[in-house]
Amino acid sequence: MKCYRYKNFHTLLLMGMVLLGAFSCSKKLDEVVPQDVISKAEALRDPNAARTLYHGIYGRLRAYAGTLFQLGEMRSEIWTDGLFTESVDPALQNLYRHNISALNVPFTDWAGFYNLIYNLNNVIDIYPKTSLPDAEKTKALAEMYGLRAYIYYNMVRTWGAVPLSTQPIETINNAAETYKRRTPADSIMMQVKKDIDQSLTLFGTSNVLSTDKRVYWSRVASLVLKGDVFIWSATHLNGGNPDLTTAKTALEEVQRLQGASLNLVTNYSDIFDPVKKTNNQEIIFALNFELQQAQLTAFSSFTVNSIQATTLSLAQAPTPTVSSVYPYVNGSNRVGLNQNMINRLTGGPADQRISKSISIMYSTSAPYSIRGVLLTKWIGTTSGTTQIFNNDLSIYRYADVLLLLAEAKTKLGEDPSNEINAIRRRAYGSSFPVYVNSTVDNNMNAILEEYLREFLGEGRRWWALRRAGDAYVYANINPIYLSPTTQAKLLLPISMTMLNNDPLLTQTAGY
């Protein structure tokens, strides 16, 4: 059966972008004319329709916040077999216990990323043909190439080989035309690097960061992504020192921008404060969440329900109860930190990153035992008698730059202590534990410890371990759940339904 060409296909694919697109940067969105559907013909004819497609990409990307977090963190050791007050979240438990097989696939249909890829491809195809001003078209395309590189990067480090699609779909005559083989991981990474270079070329030399909310991709974001990607390819795809040097060069370019518009924010909690989003020095790129638009609900299993909030204390005493401090929080507490992890994070010098990321919850009755933890980093604000989860979820911030640069330097045999100490100085204050350059292994472990603390609950830890190298993964994950004998589980399988629906697909090696 032949599907309709152009208008109806694009209408179907891009349906709903208008509502999703209206989420930030009000001055730009004021220019967008609301429409029910956007077709290719409309986008070519009407500049406002084209702008709607552009803004809609960011609305769609925001919907992947929970997926990006889970892929980047929940397979690490942070939340493994922790204390919680309600029934376990089984899906998250499968991730941190690595209970993954060809019959127990945690993310089916490539986690839905191809929906976003197809829309990115359409905007990349359509935008040059629109009547928008050239400067506006060029900037938008620079962002789209950067975002496509970021999504494919997440896919290749999740599944390895994945189907590659960089062209819009305009006509489908039969199901066979949708079949697509998995492209080898090294070829996917070549495309990722190509898109990053295209993004940087289109951005030109401008490293200006928005003085508003930093929820649109920028040249700086592409530079950080470049550093991230090239360290990964150096570690896993035989890129070696040439790739590490490329990563270091990109990250040092960002480091040289440190100043009034890009820096570590002194008060760690200000990074995430919903009322301090505008011109936040630390943020490079974030997913935007606002009242009456979309809320960051990905962490509902890391909070607590309203009934239990009255029976749990935030100190080893009857008070203060969770409900007295957070009267309108209402989620669940189905995942948490185990006692060893709690001891690790809260022991030693006072670290503001920990105290401003989690709160330990105790029983209100003697002996006031620990019941679990509340992830307060994403607690949001209140509106009347309602809790509003309107924190922005950072994808890259300046702390990423420093720790990525420290990793590149370490793997090149250079001294990463300046970057490590900058991170520690913010965390501990003037009496911070000074790090002194050591062996590659000691340096990497120090960097990974800062990743653990710095990005708790932000979806970075699993990727940090993986990028560091397989030995660091196995050294940190409970061998009951993951060891060198189960190496296949470093990548994820695809579902039997996917294999049955597309005869060209093959299962991830080892499953």
N, C-alpha and C positions, 0 to 999 in steps of 0.2 A: 504494500500500500504506500502510495506516495504522500509524503507530508507536504504541507503548504510551504512555499518559499518565503524568504525575507520577512515580510511584515508579521505574519502570524507566528512564525517560529520565534522571532525576536520578542514579539509581544509575550509569548508563553514563557520564554527564558528569563525575561527581565521584569515580569509581573511583580508588582509590590515594591519596586525600587524607590518609588516616590516617597512612600511612608518611611522606609528604612533610611532613606537618604537625609531626611530632615532631622538631624541629630546634633549638629554642632555648628560653630562658626556662623552665627545668625546673619551677619552682614552678607556673606556669600549666598546663604540660602534664601534671603529676601529676594534675590534675583531669579530664583527658580519658580517657574509657573507650575502649580500643581496639575498633575495629569493622572489619569487612571491607568493608562498603559503607554509604553514607549516602544515604537517600532523603529527600524532602521531609517525608513523614509522620514519619519517625524524628526529623528535626531539630526538628519542631514539638512532638513528644512528649517528647523527651529533651534536656535542656540540654547534656549532655556531647556528644551528637551534633552539636548546633549549634556548640559550641566547636570540634569537630573540623573542621567546614567552615571556620570562621574561620582556624584555624591552618594549614589546608591551603592557603589562598591564599598564604601566605608561602612554603610549600614549593614551590608551583608557580612563584611569581615568581622564586625562586632559580634555577630551571632556565633562566631567560632571561639569566643573567649574561653568557655569551659573546656572545649576540645584541646585548645592550645595549652591550657594549664595542665590538663591531665596527661597529655603526651609528654610534656616537659618536666613533670615532677613526680607523678604518682607511681612511677616504676622505680623511683629512688628509695633510699632507706628511711627517709624522713618520717613517713606516716605508717611504717610497717608495724602491725599488731599493737597499735596504741590503745590508750585508755579512752573510753567514750561512754556516754550515759544511756544511749538508746541502742536499738538493734543495729548491727553492722550494715554499712553501705556495701552490698555485695559486689557491685561493679567496681568500686574503688578497691575493695579488698582483692579482687582478682588481679588488679594491676600491681599492687605492692607485694603480693605474694607470687607474682608471675605465674598465676594459674591460667596459662594461655596455651591454646592448642588449635589445631585445624578445626576442631569442633567447638571451641570456646574462643571465639574471635572478639576482642573488645571493641574494635572499630570497624564496622562493615562499610562497604561501598566507599572505600578510601576516605572514611570519616566525612564524606560529603564535600571534600575539597574541590572536586571537579566542577561542582556547581559554581564555585567562586572562580576557578580557572577559566571556565567557559565565558563567564561574564567579563573577566579581565581581558580575554582575547577579543571579545566583541568591542569593548571600549577602545582597545589598542587599534583595532581595525577601523572603527568608525571615526574616531576623533580627528585624524588628519584630513578627512574629507568634509568636515563640518565648516560652517562659516564663522566659527569662533575666531577671535583675534589670535594671531600666530603665537604670541607669548603665552597666552592662556593654554593653547593646545599643547605647546611644547612642555610646559610645566606639568600639565595633567598626565601626559604620556610618560614623563620621567617618573612620576609617582607610580603609574600603573606597572611599568617595567620593574621597579623596585619591589612592589607588592607581589608581583608574580614570582620573582626570584625568591622572596621570603616564603611563599606558600610551597613552592617546589622544594625548597631547602628542608622545610619541615617534613615533607612527604618522603624525600630520599633518606633522611636519617631515621624515619619511622619504618619504612618498608624496604629500603634499598631500591631495587629496580621498580619503577612505576611507569605506566603509560605516559608518553609525552604528547601533549597537544598544545600547539602554539597558534593555531589558526581557528577563526570562528567557524561554527557549523551553520551553514545556510540552507542546506537541503538534506533530508534523509529519505532515501527511496525504499530502504528495507533495513531490517535489523542487522544484517551482516555488515552494513556500512558503519555501524557503531562499534564493531569489534576492534580491539586494539591490543597489541602485545605489550609486555612490560619492556621498557627501554633500560639498558644496563645503568647502574648507579653512576658510573663515571661519565656516561653521556648526559645523564640528567644534570650532573654537577657542571658539565661544560655549558649547558643551557643556562643554568643559574648564574654562572660567572658572566656569560654573554649578556644576560638581562641586566645584571648589576652594572656592567660597563656601559650598556646603552643608557641606563638610568643616569649614571654620572655624566655621560656626554651631554644628554639633553638638559640636565640641570645647569651645565656650564660650570662656572667657577664660584657661584654663589653658595655660601654656607650659612646663609641667614636662617635663623630659627624663629618660628612664630613668636610674637609677643602675646598671642592669645593662647588658647589651649592647643597643645601640640598633638593634635589628633589627625594630622595629614602627613603623609610620608615626605621626607626631605632628602636633600643631598647628604646631610650628616647621617641620616638613617641608612642610606645606601653604603656609606663608608663603613659604618659599624657592621652592617651585614657582610660586607666584603671581608672585614677582618675575621668575623665569625666563620664564614664559609671557607676561607683559605686555611685557617687553622685546622678545620675539620678535614679538608682534603689533604693537608700535609700529614695528618695523623692516620687517616684511613684509606687514602687513595694514592699513596706513594708520592705525594707532592713534595715532601721533604723540605729542606731549607729554602728553596726558591719560593714555595708557597708561604712558608712562615715569614719570609722577608716581605712578601707582598702584603700579608696581613699586618705586619708590624708597621709598614709604611702608611697604610690606610688608617690604622688606629692612631698613629702618632700625628697624623694630620688633624684628626678630631681632638686629640689631646692639646694641640697648640691653640685650639679655639677656647680653651678654658678661660673663663672670665665672667663678666657680668651676666651673660645670657646662657652660659653653660658651665656648670660646676656641681660639686657635691653640696647638697643642702645641709646646713649645719644641724638643724633639728630633723632627725630621720623621719618622724611622723608627718612632717610637712610635705614629703614627697607624695603621700597618698591622700592628703586631706582634701575632701571634695570642694572646700571653699578656697583652696589655694592652687587651683589648676592653672589659672591665668599666669603666663610667663613663669612657669615653674622651672627654675634653672636646671634641675636634674633630668627632667623628662626630655627624651629625644623623639620618641613616638609612643603613643598610647591609644588604646581603644576607649572610646568615650561613652560614658553612661550618665544619664541625667534624669531628674524628676520629670514625669509625664512623657518620657520617651522610652528608654530601656534601662533596666537595672542590672547590676552585676550579681546575678543570682547563682553563679557557678559554685559558690562556697556555702550553700545552705546547709550541707552536711557537716560543716565545720563550726556551726554556731550552736544554738540551744533552743529548745522550745519554751514557750512562755510559762508553762506550768513548772517545769523543772528549774527555770530561772529563779523561782522563788525559794527553791530548796538547795541551791548551790551558792557557795560563798567564794569571793575572790581573795580571801585571806584565810589563814588557819584559825578561824574564829567564826562565830555565827554570822557576823556581818563584816563587810558589806555583801549583801546578796547580789547575784548577777542582775536580778530584776531591779534593784535599787540604782544600779549604775547604768544599765542598759534596759530601761523599762519597756521598750517596744520591740526588742529583738525577738524574732519568732522564726526559728528554723528547726534544725535538729542537730544532735550531737552523735554522729554515727561514724566518725573517724577521728583519730587523735594521735598524740605522741606517746610512745612507750616510755617507761620510767628511765631507761638508760638515755634516751634522747633528751628527755626533760632535764636530767642531770647534766648532760653534756652542754646543753644550751644555756642553762641558768647558773652553772658553776663558774668559778673563776671571777675575774674582774667584771664589774657591771657593764653590760653591753646594751646600749640603748636600742639597738635593732631588735633584740629579743623582747625587752619589756614593752616595746611599742608595736610588736607583731602579734604576741599571744598573751593571754592571761590564764593562769592555772586556776582551775575550779576545784574547790574542796567541798566535802560534806559539811553541812552546818552543825553536825553533831560530833562530839568528841569521839575518837581522837582526830577528827578533821582530816580524814584521809583524802588523797588526791583522787578526784573522780574523772578528770579529763582536762582538756584545754579548749579555750575559746580563741579562734583566730580573729583577733580584733583589727588586723591590718585592713580588712575590707568591710568594716562594720558600718561605714556610711554615716549618714546624718539622720536627724528626725524632722518630720514635717507634721506638725500637730501631734497626733497620737500614733503616728506611723513611722516605722523605721524605713528609711530610703537608702538602698544600696547603690549609691551614686559615685563611688570611687571610680576613677579611670584605671584600667589595667595596663600597666606599662609593658611594652614589648622590648624597648631598649631605653636605658637611661645611662647617665654618665658613669655610674659605678660599673656597668657592663664594659665600658670602654677601658677602664683601668684594669679590671681583672682579665679581660681578653688580652690586653697588651702585656700584662704580667705573664700570661700563659705563652704568648708568642716569644717573648724574651727568654723565658725559661727553656723552652724547647730549642731555642737557638744557642743555648749555653750562656746567655747574658744574665745580668742582675735584675731581678724584678722587685727588689725591695722597696724602691720608691713608690711604686704603684700599690703594693701591699700595705705599706705604712700609711699611705693617704687614706685608704679604706679604713684602716684600724684607728687612725686619729679621729675620724668622724665618729666611729663607733664607741670608743672608750674615753675620748677626751685627751687632754694634754699628757696624761700619765699612761698613754696607751702602751701595750707591750710591743716594743720595737722589734721588727723582723730584720734579721741579718742574712744576707745571701748565703745559700748553702748548696747542697747537691741538687740535681735535677729532681730527684724523687722528693726530697724534703720541701723544695720550692713548690712543686705541684701539690703536695698535700696541704701546704699552707694556703695556697690559692683556693683549693677545694673547700677548706674549712671556712674561708671568707665567703665563698659562694653559698654554702649551707646557711650561714647566718644572715648574709646580706639580702638574699632573695627568697627567704622562707615564705612559702605560699605564693610565689610569683611564677612558677612553672619554669625554673631554670636548672634545678639540681640534677635531674636525670641527664639533661643535655650536657651539663658540665662534666659529669662523670664519663659519659660516652665520648665527648670530644677529647678529654684528657687521655683516654686510651683504655682498652679492654681490661688491663691489669688493675686499673683504679676502680672500675666497675665491680670486679669480683672482690676486691679488697674491702669494699664498703657495703655490698649487698649480702644479706644473710645467705650463706651457701646452701641452706635448706631449700631456698627458693630459686637461687640462680648461682651457677658455678660454671667453670670452663667446660664441663661435660654437657651443659645445656646451652651452649653458645648460640644455637639457633634463635633462642628467645631474645637476643639483643634486638632483633628485628621482629616485626609483627607478621602474623599470617593473614591471608585473605580468606573470606568465607566460602563455603561450599556453594552457596547461592551465586556468588560472583563467578566462580569457576564454571558452574552449570550454565550461566547466562551468557558467558563469553568464551567460546572454545579456544580462543587464542591466548587466554590467560593461563599462567602456570602458578603453582603454589610457591610461596617463599621457601627458599632452600632450608631444609632441616625439619620441615613440618609434614 
